[in-house]
Amino acid sequence: MIDLSTTDKAARALNVKRCREKGIILPTYAQMRDPSLIPQKYKDELGTIGLWDVHPRNLFRVNWHNEPVEKGGKFGGVNYLELPRELTGTKARIVGLVGKWFPTGAHKVGAALSCLLPELVTGRFDPTAKKAVWPSTGNYCRGGAYISRLLSCPSIAILPAGMSKERFEWLKTMAEEVIATPGCESNVKEIFDKCIELEATRPDAVIFNQFDQLPNHLWHYTVTGPAMEEVFKKIAKSGDHVGGAVLSSGSAGTLGSGSYLRETFPGARVAVAEALQCPTILENGFGDHRIEGIGDKHIPWIHNLRDTDAAVGVDDELPVRLIRLFNEAAGRATLVEAGVLPETVAKLDLLGISGVGNLVAAIKFAKYYELGEDEVVFTMFTDSMAMYGSRLAEMNAERGAYTQRQADRDLDMLMGLSVDHVLELSQVDKRRVHQLKYFTWVEQLGKGVDELRAQWNGHREYWGGLRSQVGALDAMIEEFNAEVLG
């Protein structure tokens, strides 16, 4: 469980004072789930604030309902994009939640805020003496650095050296320190090693490791899952069903939304997408890949394997080729000729590399389970091509200008996706993958084996108990805010 009982009263009082001086009010989970609950005076203030501005009121924009504009937006419906059958080649409807319209341009800012909130309102994190360390393969450390800046907390961002230069350039404007660890997206151990080093040598470093932070799971269960439910209720026709959700593993936080769907829509399945070049669940494997933003070579501590029904391998060459099809002029013209509406084609830059990887996995999932026209599959368009312009330039330099001939090949590839490298997890498979946590988290990182067993043997009490804490946590946030407003 999240520790809500251990408090440092002196540090908490300092946090209250600091927030009062800087005009910081914290959002509750209820407000992040339903922004209509946000006080009107804070909504009015947002009318003059840019989506990416370093302003404490942007804490209230940590939700799926932001108006899709760069500045002055209020709140509306959930941001999502349904991709047509002319593009997916499936009978089932494929729908992705759109992360671009969060501050920082990716939904991971929600997980970062969720991880910091309990520590602030209990006083266990004192920004006058500590630095928040955000280890990540991409968007989480960006979200953490941004949230830290909004809350006037110094921060340290850690991410692999092989990530896109757009990430590093922006982070240097936001975090007090940026540490590049060796490798690419799949080099998570190197990130963990750096965290261990910082803990041993830097008394001011407080690690917010998304891979083991239970508030990460809680935010997605409480906020992202209901957002998917809201979209389904909006788009569903009579007799429609939720076929399931397909989400990249990464830190496994987003999979909390899959647990919500399984509970809310009986029969819905949850699948984990992973790069075929690093098939951790599929083959207990290792390797390097190019699907930026998902971590590999271990099973995250917060991954609830009981609620995971399948693993889907995605060859990283597919999203690399498809970002060109979706964004180059020749590719977009080919899609329009194939019957995809121009207004849909114009929105395909809402999918970054991992979003395209998720789309590929969702298509394979829909085909594998032979889902029909009355079923909806949810996935995640975590960030947009705004993060990857340099990758398109690199591809043009490496492979030459993008032509209609190549676009035709890539569209044929997309429409002809097979169901290879899909593993439907039996009970034994789920237990086998869960037990892989032992080697990373118990042997290397000091977690307790009793808690590892509780996640599996007492899964209802463990995960259900975590989710039941949201009410108490909201009450603590409201009490904290009341003292700030004094």
Helices and strands as residue ranges (DSSP letters): H 9-22, H 29-33, G 35-37, H 40-45, G 46-48, G 56-61, E 80-83, H 85-88, E 93-98, G 103-105, H 108-122, E 131-135, H 139-150, E 155-160, H 165-171, E 177-181, H 188-201, E 205-207, H 214-219, I 220-224, H 225-235, E 241-248, H 255-264, E 269-275, H 280-283, G 305-307, E 310-314, H 317-327, H 329-337, H 342-345, G 348-350, H 353-368, E 375-381, G 385-387, H 389-399, H 404-415, E 422-424, H 427-435, H 437-437, I 438-444, H 449-457, H 459-467, H 470-485
